[in-house]
Amino acid sequence: MIRIVESVFKKINTELVNGLKKNGANAIGLNGFDHELIRVVKKNPKLGLVGKIKEINIEVLETLIKSDFIPVISPISIGPKNDHYNVNADTVATALAVELKAEKMTMVTDVKGVLDEKKKLLSSITIRNANSLIEKGVIKGGMIPKVEACMEAVKGGCPKAHLIDGKTEHSLFLEIFTKKGVGTEIVK
């Protein structure tokens, strides 16, 4: 099963890198096991080859970034016996943002962002608000791990984390470079 997951992530990674390169970016594709970038331990014996992050080799990323490369990282990582483990991509993004001391983390999803009880987009919420919305069942399903990842990034030192809809044209630019944005910003 891990080989199938690895193959799918490799395809996605290659497509992202090629898209960036086609638009003039100096991108490079990596797996979590390349240069032992992301070392993991088994998360739960019942889950098979699902990993929990133990450490990140941040020097590899810093070297690439200083050399003007954009690292595109697949979450397949390396375990204690050099075997490959799958790690949740949101978890990897959060850990990387914290380790790199990023000023913000942006998660691209397929929904506008966090919606309130009336389905209205919340452009900015605090960790406390987010926890309350989860407890009330307003934030539910697949949004919970994304919102939790954003909260972890903010708790870990990122001043802001964003959730944006990747289907909205120019959503990344609109979120970062406009006052109100188009998604949800999560702050302390």
N, CA, C and O of each residue as an XYZ file, in Angstrom:
752
protein
N       0.819     -1.195      0.000
C       0.000      0.000      0.000
C       0.868      1.267      0.000
O       0.563      2.230     -0.703
N       1.941      1.261      0.786
C       2.790      2.462      0.872
C       3.392      2.791     -0.493
O       3.578      3.964     -0.816
N       3.697      1.776     -1.295
C       4.263      2.019     -2.627
C       3.257      2.729     -3.527
O       3.639      3.572     -4.338
N       1.986      2.398     -3.390
C       0.942      3.068     -4.177
C       0.824      4.527     -3.742
O       0.765      5.428     -4.578
N       0.791      4.752     -2.434
C       0.712      6.116     -1.898
C       1.927      6.915     -2.360
O       1.802      8.061     -2.791
N       3.083      6.306     -2.266
C       4.329      6.951     -2.690
C       4.281      7.328     -4.177
O       4.721      8.411     -4.563
N       3.749      6.437     -4.992
C       3.639      6.688     -6.427
C       2.702      7.858     -6.725
O       2.996      8.687     -7.586
N       1.583      7.925     -6.018
C       0.629      9.022     -6.214
C       1.268     10.344     -5.799
O       1.164     11.335     -6.522
N       1.923     10.365     -4.650
C       2.567     11.603     -4.197
C       3.688     12.035     -5.141
O       3.897     13.229     -5.352
N       4.405     11.068     -5.706
C       5.476     11.395     -6.649
C       4.896     12.085     -7.881
O       5.461     13.059     -8.380
N       3.774     11.578     -8.362
C       3.118     12.165     -9.533
C       2.665     13.595     -9.230
O       2.889     14.505    -10.028
N       2.032     13.784     -8.083
C       1.557     15.118     -7.687
C       2.740     16.066     -7.523
O       2.699     17.207     -7.983
N       3.793     15.588     -6.865
C       4.975     16.409     -6.636
C       5.586     16.858     -7.961
O       5.937     18.026     -8.126
N       5.709     15.924     -8.900
C       6.281     16.232    -10.219
C       5.427     17.275    -10.943
O       5.962     18.205    -11.546
N       4.118     17.123    -10.884
C       3.218     18.086    -11.532
C       3.372     19.480    -10.927
O       3.406     20.474    -11.653
N       3.464     19.554     -9.601
C       3.640     20.856     -8.935
C       4.971     21.497     -9.305
O       5.029     22.685     -9.624
N       6.028     20.713     -9.263
C       7.357     21.229     -9.613
C       7.367     21.709    -11.056
O       7.864     22.799    -11.338
N       6.826     20.913    -11.977
C       6.790     21.316    -13.382
C       5.965     22.577    -13.595
O       6.335     23.436    -14.395
N       4.855     22.693    -12.886
C       4.034     23.904    -12.980
C       4.779     25.132    -12.500
O       4.703     26.191    -13.123
N       5.493     24.999    -11.407
C       6.292     26.118    -10.890
C       7.395     26.491    -11.868
O       7.621     27.670    -12.141
N       8.079     25.485    -12.392
C       9.165     25.743    -13.344
C       8.644     26.406    -14.611
O       9.278     27.310    -15.155
N       7.491     25.955    -15.074
C       6.885     26.511    -16.279
C       6.585     28.013    -16.097
O       6.544     28.775    -17.063
N       6.379     28.407    -14.847
C       6.092     29.807    -14.541
C       7.321     30.560    -14.035
O       7.199     31.621    -13.422
N       8.501     30.006    -14.294
C       9.741     30.716    -14.003
C      10.338     30.498    -12.632
O      11.345     31.123    -12.300
N       9.750     29.632    -11.822
C      10.275     29.392    -10.476
C      11.382     28.340    -10.523
O      11.385     27.471    -11.394
N      12.290     28.424     -9.611
C      13.380     27.467     -9.468
C      12.953     26.446     -8.406
O      13.359     26.544     -7.248
N      12.140     25.473     -8.803
C      11.567     24.511     -7.863
C      12.305     23.181     -7.899
O      12.911     22.813     -8.905
N      12.242     22.470     -6.776
C      12.849     21.141     -6.683
C      11.920     20.254     -5.855
O      11.421     20.659     -4.805
N      11.700     19.039     -6.350
C      10.844     18.092     -5.654
C      11.638     17.234     -4.694
O      12.732     16.768     -5.010
N      11.069     17.032     -3.513
C      11.697     16.206     -2.480
C      10.655     15.322     -1.824
O       9.463     15.632     -1.830
N      11.112     14.232     -1.268
C      10.307     13.403     -0.372
C      10.844     13.635      1.030
O      11.959     14.125      1.207
N      10.056     13.285      2.002
C      10.521     13.395      3.381
C      11.700     12.490      3.676
O      12.436     12.715      4.637
N      11.887     11.449      2.839
C      13.023     10.550      3.079
C      14.294     11.010      2.376
O      15.376     10.519      2.697
N      14.194     11.942      1.421
C      15.393     12.463      0.760
C      16.261     13.197      1.785
O      15.781     14.078      2.498
N      17.516     12.832      1.850
C      18.470     13.441      2.789
C      17.959     13.356      4.230
O      18.303     14.182      5.075
N      17.127     12.337      4.491
C      16.524     12.166      5.815
C      15.875     13.466      6.283
O      16.025     13.870      7.436
N      15.163     14.105      5.384
C      14.518     15.390      5.649
C      13.527     15.300      6.802
O      13.542     16.136      7.706
N      12.666     14.283      6.771
C      11.672     14.123      7.837
C      11.785     12.715      8.400
O      11.479     11.733      7.724
N      12.235     12.633      9.661
C      12.355     11.350     10.338
C      11.114     11.156     11.198
O      10.646     12.071     11.876
N      10.598      9.929     11.147
C       9.362      9.646     11.866
C       9.478      8.376     12.696
O      10.407      7.583     12.542
N       8.519      8.216     13.564
C       8.311      6.961     14.281
C       6.896      6.492     13.935
O       6.076      7.272     13.449
N       6.625      5.233     14.186
C       5.289      4.701     13.895
C       4.271      5.415     14.789
O       4.446      5.501     16.005
N       3.223      5.919     14.173
C       2.201      6.669     14.911
C       1.362      5.743     15.788
O       1.122      6.026     16.962
N       0.924      4.637     15.198
C       0.058      3.703     15.904
C       0.210      2.349     15.208
O       0.022      2.263     13.995
N       0.546      1.294     15.948
C       0.752     -0.016     15.316
C      -0.443     -0.475     14.471
O      -0.262     -1.205     13.496
N      -1.650     -0.059     14.830
C      -2.851     -0.466     14.088
C      -2.953      0.224     12.730
O      -3.689     -0.233     11.856
N      -2.213      1.330     12.548
C      -2.308      2.098     11.309
C      -1.269      1.709     10.271
O      -1.247      2.283      9.183
N      -0.413      0.752     10.579
C       0.605      0.334      9.613
C       1.694      1.379      9.452
O       2.230      1.879     10.442
N       2.025      1.712      8.212
C       3.142      2.616      7.941
C       2.713      4.079      7.901
O       2.954      4.794      6.928
N       2.074      4.498      8.984
C       1.697      5.896      9.165
C       2.632      6.462     10.228
O       2.738      5.927     11.332
N       3.309      7.553      9.873
C       4.335      8.083     10.755
C       3.929      9.305     11.549
O       3.024     10.053     11.180
N       4.632      9.476     12.648
C       4.526     10.663     13.498
C       5.896     11.329     13.447
O       6.912     10.668     13.664
N       5.936     12.614     13.167
C       7.216     13.315     12.988
C       8.025     13.319     14.280
O       7.537     13.679     15.352
N       9.277     12.904     14.134
C      10.222     12.905     15.253
C      11.168     14.102     15.122
O      11.419     14.815     16.094
N      11.697     14.313     13.890
C      12.585     15.448     13.667
C      12.634     15.824     12.196
O      12.351     15.013     11.314
N      12.998     17.066     11.959
C      13.127     17.580     10.599
C      14.555     18.068     10.411
O      15.094     18.792     11.248
N      15.158     17.659      9.300
C      16.514     18.084      8.956
C      16.407     19.454      8.275
O      16.435     19.556      7.049
N      16.287     20.471      9.072
C      16.006     21.818      8.576
C      17.151     22.385      7.746
O      16.931     23.258      6.907
N      18.372     21.899      7.969
C      19.532     22.402      7.236
C      19.380     22.176      5.729
O      19.789     23.013      4.924
N      18.791     21.042      5.357
C      18.577     20.748      3.931
C      17.698     21.833      3.318
O      18.012     22.365      2.253
N      16.610     22.154      3.984
C      15.690     23.170      3.467
C      16.327     24.550      3.447
O      16.180     25.296      2.479
N      17.029     24.883      4.508
C      17.676     26.199      4.561
C      18.690     26.358      3.428
O      18.791     27.429      2.831
N      19.436     25.300      3.134
C      20.402     25.346      2.035
C      19.700     25.568      0.703
O      20.142     26.387     -0.102
N      18.621     24.852      0.467
C      17.865     25.003     -0.784
C      17.266     26.404     -0.899
O      17.335     27.027     -1.959
N      16.689     26.886      0.173
C      16.050     28.208      0.150
C      17.092     29.302     -0.064
O      16.859     30.240     -0.826
N      18.229     29.187      0.600
C      19.301     30.176      0.409
C      19.836     30.155     -1.016
O      20.371     31.153     -1.498
N      19.691     29.021     -1.688
C      20.126     28.894     -3.081
C      18.991     29.218     -4.063
O      19.064     28.886     -5.246
N      17.953     29.865     -3.553
C      16.798     30.305     -4.351
C      15.974     29.176     -4.950
O      15.376     29.349     -6.012
N      15.931     28.027     -4.293
C      15.058     26.932     -4.710
C      13.775     26.973     -3.894
O      13.783     27.355     -2.724
N      12.681     26.579     -4.518
C      11.417     26.378     -3.815
C      11.280     24.870     -3.624
O      11.047     24.143     -4.589
N      11.424     24.391     -2.378
C      11.264     22.953     -2.155
C       9.782     22.569     -2.168
O       8.966     23.191     -1.488
N       9.447     21.549     -2.943
C       8.094     20.994     -2.982
C       8.214     19.617     -2.348
O       8.842     18.721     -2.913
N       7.615     19.446     -1.176
C       7.901     18.275     -0.352
C       6.719     17.324     -0.264
O       5.615     17.712      0.118
N       6.970     16.074     -0.623
C       6.001     14.997     -0.454
C       6.111     14.492      0.982
O       7.216     14.415      1.520
N       4.988     14.146      1.614
C       5.037     13.750      3.025
C       5.496     12.319      3.296
O       5.468     11.881      4.446
N       5.915     11.581      2.271
C       6.435     10.231      2.528
C       7.794     10.403      3.205
O       8.709     11.005      2.644
N       7.909      9.867      4.417
C       9.079     10.135      5.257
C       9.790      8.848      5.647
O       9.363      7.750      5.288
N      10.887      9.004      6.393
C      11.748      7.860      6.709
C      11.617      7.457      8.181
O      11.623      8.289      9.088
N      11.497      6.135      8.373
C      11.332      5.596      9.721
C      12.627      5.099     10.325
O      13.697      5.240      9.734
N      12.521      4.513     11.516
C      13.701      4.073     12.267
C      14.566      3.033     11.545
O      15.776      2.978     11.763
N      13.960      2.220     10.699
C      14.721      1.183      9.978
C      14.845      1.543      8.501
O      14.946      0.666      7.643
N      14.837      2.841      8.218
C      14.919      3.368      6.856
C      13.750      2.947      5.968
O      13.854      2.987      4.742
N      12.636      2.543      6.587
C      11.455      2.239      5.800
C      10.644      3.517      5.617
O      10.819      4.485      6.357
N       9.764      3.511      4.635
C       9.004      4.707      4.283
C       7.651      4.706      4.982
O       6.975      3.680      5.071
N       7.272      5.886      5.476
C       6.007      6.069      6.175
C       5.241      7.220      5.545
O       5.831      8.192      5.072
N       3.929      7.099      5.545
C       3.084      8.205      5.118
C       2.810      9.079      6.342
O       2.583      8.575      7.442
N       2.836     10.394      6.134
C       2.516     11.347      7.192
C       1.480     12.297      6.616
O       1.564     12.682      5.450
N       0.515     12.671      7.420
C      -0.508     13.616      6.972
C       0.160     14.876      6.431
O       1.013     15.465      7.095
N      -0.227     15.286      5.232
C       0.404     16.446      4.578
C       0.208     17.736      5.369
O       1.106     18.579      5.399
N      -0.949     17.905      6.009
C      -1.180     19.103      6.826
C      -0.223     19.129      8.020
O       0.274     20.185      8.412
N       0.021     17.961      8.581
C       0.950     17.849      9.718
C       2.370     18.210      9.279
O       3.093     18.904      9.994
N       2.757     17.732      8.096
C       4.091     18.042      7.569
C       4.212     19.547      7.309
O       5.213     20.163      7.674
N       3.202     20.129      6.684
C       3.230     21.572      6.395
C       3.366     22.380      7.680
O       4.124     23.348      7.734
N       2.644     21.987      8.694
C       2.700     22.688      9.986
C       4.093     22.579     10.600
O       4.670     23.579     11.026
N       4.624     21.372     10.643
C       5.952     21.157     11.232
C       7.020     21.949     10.473
O       7.913     22.534     11.087
N       6.929     21.966      9.152
C       7.897     22.721      8.354
C       7.772     24.222      8.612
O       8.782     24.913      8.748
N       6.550     24.724      8.681
C       6.337     26.157      8.943
C       6.932     26.550     10.295
O       7.571     27.595     10.420
N       6.718     25.718     11.288
C       7.246     26.010     12.634
C       8.771     25.943     12.632
O       9.435     26.847     13.140
N       9.326     24.873     12.059
C      10.784     24.712     12.034
C      11.485     25.814     11.244
O      12.578     26.248     11.607
N      10.854     26.261     10.167
C      11.445     27.322      9.340
C      11.180     28.710      9.901
O      11.659     29.710      9.366
N      10.407     28.761     10.990
C      10.027     30.048     11.602
C       9.345     30.956     10.567
O       9.653     32.141     10.442
N       8.421     30.353      9.842
C       7.696     31.062      8.783
C       6.858     32.195      9.367
O       6.338     32.089     10.478
N       6.738     33.263      8.614
C       5.896     34.380      9.037
C       4.424     34.055      8.888
O       3.587     34.604      9.603
N       4.102     33.156      7.953
C       2.730     32.684      7.819
C       2.732     31.355      7.107
O       3.639     31.023      6.344
N       1.682     30.607      7.384
C       1.474     29.337      6.712
C       0.141     29.434      5.988
O      -0.845     29.906      6.555
N       0.108     28.991      4.748
C      -1.132     29.022      3.971
C      -1.481     27.612      3.526
O      -0.678     26.924      2.897
N      -2.695     27.197      3.865
C      -3.192     25.895      3.437
C      -4.214     26.125      2.335
O      -5.183     26.864      2.506
N      -3.981     25.484      1.213
C      -4.901     25.585      0.088
C      -5.837     24.388      0.158
O      -5.390     23.243      0.209
N      -7.133     24.657      0.159
C      -8.138     23.612      0.257
C      -9.181     23.803     -0.840
O      -8.939     24.536     -1.799
N     -10.314     23.168     -0.714
C     -11.344     23.300     -1.744
C     -12.611     23.972     -1.230
O     -13.679     23.847     -1.828
N     -12.481     24.684     -0.118
C     -13.586     25.479      0.427
C     -13.085     26.894      0.695
O     -11.879     27.123      0.779
N     -14.005     27.838      0.830
C     -13.655     29.257      0.988
C     -12.766     29.530      2.196
O     -11.917     30.420      2.157
N     -12.958     28.777      3.251
C     -12.260     28.997      4.512
C     -13.177     28.536      5.626
O     -13.976     27.619      5.432
N     -13.075     29.161      6.797
C     -13.931     28.805      7.926
C     -15.226     29.597      7.813
O     -15.218     30.818      7.654
N     -16.328     28.881      7.899
C     -17.647     29.504      7.821
C     -18.300     29.507      9.205
O     -18.086     28.593     10.001
N     -19.098     30.544      9.486
C     -19.805     30.595     10.763
C     -21.096     29.775     10.688
O     -21.334     29.070      9.708
N     -21.925     29.875     11.731
C     -23.171     29.104     11.801
C     -24.110     29.414     10.635
O     -24.908     28.565     10.240
N     -24.016     30.630     10.082
C     -24.894     31.059      8.984
C     -24.235     30.847      7.619
O     -24.717     31.343      6.601
N     -23.121     30.101      7.615
C     -22.366     29.801      6.385
C     -21.707     31.035      5.779
O     -21.446     31.079      4.576
N     -21.439     32.036      6.616
C     -20.748     33.248      6.177
C     -19.252     33.072      6.453
O     -18.862     32.596      7.520
N     -18.423     33.460      5.486
C     -16.978     33.335      5.624
C     -16.459     34.221      6.747
O     -16.787     35.405      6.826
N     -15.648     33.632      7.607
C     -14.973     34.386      8.667
C     -13.584     34.721      8.150
O     -12.770     33.823      7.933
N     -13.305     36.004      7.952
C     -12.017     36.372      7.356
C     -10.873     36.267      8.353
O      -9.723     36.091      7.950
N     -11.166     36.373      9.654
C     -10.112     36.265     10.662
C     -10.708     35.706     11.953
O     -11.758     36.158     12.410
N     -10.029     34.724     12.529
C     -10.453     34.158     13.813
C      -9.226     33.889     14.674
O      -8.110     33.746     14.177
N      -9.465     33.827     15.965
C      -8.399     33.490     16.907
C      -8.433     31.978     17.169
O      -9.387     31.292     16.803
N      -7.395     31.489     17.797
C      -7.353     30.077     18.184
C      -8.535     29.756     19.085
O      -9.163     28.706     18.955
N      -8.828     30.660     19.988
C      -9.953     30.450     20.910
C     -11.270     30.330     20.143
O     -12.073     29.437     20.413
N     -11.489     31.250     19.170
C     -12.696     31.177     18.335
C     -12.761     29.854     17.589
O     -13.813     29.217     17.527
N     -11.635     29.446     17.025
C     -11.592     28.207     16.248
C     -11.953     27.009     17.121
O     -12.741     26.156     16.713
N     -11.377     26.945     18.321
C     -11.702     25.852     19.242
C     -13.189     25.832     19.573
O     -13.803     24.767     19.626
N     -13.758     26.994     19.793
C     -15.182     27.102     20.099
C     -16.037     26.610     18.933
O     -17.025     25.904     19.137
N     -15.653     26.987     17.706
C     -16.406     26.554     16.527
C     -16.305     25.042     16.315
O     -17.250     24.417     15.832
N     -15.170     24.460     16.672
C     -15.025     23.000     16.593
C     -15.923     22.340     17.637
O     -16.644     21.390     17.332
N     -15.877     22.853     18.881
C     -16.698     22.299     19.962
C     -18.186     22.367     19.633
O     -18.934     21.448     19.965
N     -18.624     23.447     18.985
C     -20.039     23.625     18.631
C     -20.434     22.813     17.402
O     -21.620     22.718     17.087
N     -19.467     22.228     16.705
C     -19.766     21.451     15.513
C     -19.922     22.298     14.261
O     -20.364     21.803     13.225
N     -19.557     23.587     14.352
C     -19.627     24.461     13.179
C     -18.497     24.103     12.218
O     -18.709     23.982     11.011
N     -17.314     23.938     12.759
C     -16.186     23.413     11.975
C     -16.254     21.901     12.161
O     -16.197     21.403     13.285
N     -16.376     21.171     11.046
C     -16.541     19.722     11.160
C     -15.863     19.000     10.005
O     -15.370     19.623      9.065
N     -15.849     17.697     10.092
C     -15.316     16.853      9.021
C     -13.871     17.148      8.695
O     -13.034     17.300      9.584
N     -13.585     17.227      7.384
C     -12.221     17.421      6.905
C     -11.623     18.773      7.222
O     -10.413     18.964      7.097
N     -12.468     19.726      7.635
C     -11.927     21.043      7.999
C     -11.256     21.016      9.369
O     -10.370     21.829      9.635
N     -11.660     20.101     10.237
C     -11.085     20.059     11.583
C      -9.567     19.885     11.538
O      -8.860     20.681     12.156
N      -9.026     18.868     10.826
C      -7.563     18.738     10.831
C      -6.851     19.925     10.192
O      -5.739     20.261     10.599
N      -7.463     20.562      9.207
C      -6.837     21.732      8.575
C      -6.794     22.903      9.549
O      -5.771     23.576      9.674
N      -7.916     23.147     10.244
C      -7.965     24.234     11.226
C      -7.023     23.926     12.386
O      -6.324     24.817     12.869
N      -6.997     22.677     12.834
C      -6.083     22.299     13.920
C      -4.629     22.480     13.502
O      -3.806     22.917     14.306
N      -4.305     22.153     12.263
C      -2.941     22.351     11.766
C      -2.592     23.839     11.779
O      -1.489     24.213     12.177
N      -3.517     24.679     11.349
C      -3.280     26.130     11.377
C      -3.068     26.615     12.814
O      -2.182     27.427     13.083
N      -3.896     26.104     13.731
C      -3.740     26.509     15.140
C      -2.379     26.076     15.678
O      -1.732     26.831     16.403
N      -1.942     24.872     15.330
C      -0.631     24.383     15.785
C       0.501     25.253     15.234
O       1.471     25.535     15.937
N       0.373     25.671     13.986
C       1.398     26.537     13.394
C       1.481     27.859     14.160
O       2.572     28.346     14.457
N       0.336     28.425     14.473
C       0.306     29.703     15.208
C       0.855     29.504     16.621
O       1.646     30.316     17.100
N       0.443     28.439     17.282
C       0.974     28.145     18.624
C       2.479     27.922     18.571
O       3.195     28.249     19.517
N       2.961     27.357     17.448
C       4.383     27.052     17.291
C       5.240     28.232     16.883
O       6.458     28.101     16.759
N       4.617     29.391     16.671
C       5.412     30.586     16.375
C       5.089     31.304     15.082
O       5.581     32.412     14.869
N       4.280     30.716     14.206
C       3.865     31.449     12.995
C       2.848     32.500     13.432
O       1.843     32.153     14.052
N       3.084     33.767     13.125
C       2.110     34.780     13.539
C       0.719     34.579     12.937
O      -0.283     34.921     13.566
N       0.652     34.023     11.716
C      -0.631     33.843     11.038
C      -0.636     32.541     10.259
O       0.397     32.080      9.773
N      -1.820     31.960     10.152
C      -2.027     30.813      9.269
C      -3.301     31.099      8.480
O      -4.254     31.670      9.011
N      -3.312     30.703      7.227
C      -4.436     31.001      6.344
C      -5.001     29.719      5.746
O      -4.268     28.773      5.456
N      -6.313     29.709      5.567
C      -7.016     28.662      4.830
C      -7.678     29.339      3.644
O      -8.489     30.249      3.814
N      -7.330     28.893      2.437
C      -7.896     29.521      1.239
C      -8.386     28.474      0.253
O      -7.967     27.317      0.288
N      -9.282     28.903     -0.625
C      -9.852     28.040     -1.647
C      -8.968     28.073     -2.895
O      -8.862     29.105     -3.558
N      -8.346     26.962     -3.205
C      -7.475     26.884     -4.372
C      -8.221     26.953     -5.689
O      -7.605     27.142     -6.738
N      -9.551     26.803     -5.653
C     -10.341     26.886     -6.885
C     -10.616     28.344     -7.278
O     -11.014     28.620     -8.409
N     -10.403     29.270     -6.342
C     -10.606     30.689     -6.622
C      -9.350     31.227     -7.310
O      -8.245     31.117     -6.777
N      -9.527     31.803     -8.485
C      -8.396     32.314     -9.245
C      -7.639     33.365     -8.431
O      -8.239     34.278     -7.863
N      -6.328     33.224     -8.385
C      -5.420     34.146     -7.695
C      -5.663     34.207     -6.177
O      -5.337     35.209     -5.540
N      -6.231     33.147     -5.601
C      -6.589     33.169     -4.182
C      -5.399     33.438     -3.264
O      -5.541     34.133     -2.258
N      -4.244     32.900     -3.595
C      -3.073     33.118     -2.749
C      -2.697     34.595     -2.711
O      -2.448     35.152     -1.642
N      -2.659     35.221     -3.876
C      -2.325     36.657     -3.931
C      -3.393     37.492     -3.243
O      -3.073     38.428     -2.510
N      -4.646     37.164     -3.470
C      -5.740     37.926     -2.867
C      -5.730     37.810     -1.339
O      -6.039     38.773     -0.637
N      -5.378     36.639     -0.838
C      -5.339     36.451      0.615
C      -4.177     37.218      1.243
O      -4.329     37.848      2.289
N      -3.039     37.158      0.604
C      -1.838     37.747      1.190
C      -1.740     39.258      0.956
O      -1.294     39.992      1.837
N      -2.152     39.719     -0.217
C      -1.897     41.108     -0.579
C      -3.104     42.041     -0.510
O      -3.002     43.198     -0.920
N      -4.235     41.571     -0.007
C      -5.367     42.480      0.181
C      -5.698     42.557      1.661
O      -5.388     41.644      2.426
N      -6.320     43.633      2.051
C      -6.595     43.861      3.469
C      -7.520     42.793      4.071
O      -7.247     42.263      5.147
N      -8.612     42.485      3.366
C      -9.577     41.521      3.890
C      -9.244     40.081      3.514
O      -9.553     39.160      4.270
N      -8.619     39.876      2.358
C      -8.315     38.526      1.907
C      -9.539     37.831      1.347
O     -10.606     38.434      1.229
N      -9.386     36.561      1.002
C     -10.486     35.784      0.449
C     -10.748     34.502      1.229
O     -11.710     33.788      0.944
N      -9.917     34.211      2.192
C     -10.056     33.003      2.988
C     -10.185     33.366      4.459
O     -10.714     34.418      4.818
N      -9.690     32.473      5.291
C      -9.714     32.710      6.737
C      -8.288     32.760      7.267
O      -7.463     31.891      6.985
N      -8.028     33.798      8.038
C      -6.737     33.969      8.723
C      -6.930     33.532     10.173
O      -7.891     33.938     10.826
N      -6.024     32.711     10.666
C      -6.074     32.269     12.059
C      -4.878     32.868     12.790
O      -3.734     32.730     12.358
N      -5.165     33.535     13.904
C      -4.142     34.219     14.696
C      -4.307     33.817     16.167
O      -5.282     33.165     16.542
N      -3.331     34.221     16.989
C      -3.417     33.909     18.423
C      -4.622     34.562     19.026
O      -4.867     34.419     20.224
